[in-house]
């Protein structure tokens, strides 16, 4: 069975530097058109299913805004807003 991963961004900490976007080998990250509380366009994932779990995005993030999780069989990709804020 194919391993699946979930990428979670803390959008309130992200300053939209685009390092994660530039280093993603799958090109599945993009800036959000909406701004966060600090006035930045935070990064986010466009196609969760294409994530290969390499963690290049999390490694490059200077503000530690990105977490990568391996999903268990049957586990969904959705992340609640409260989970994302806790990270």
Secondary structure, 3 states (H helix, E strand, C coil): CCCEEEEEECCCCCCCCCHHHHHCCCCCEEEEEEECCCCCEEEEECCHHHCCCCCHHHHHCCCCCEEEEEECCCCCCCCCHHHHHHC
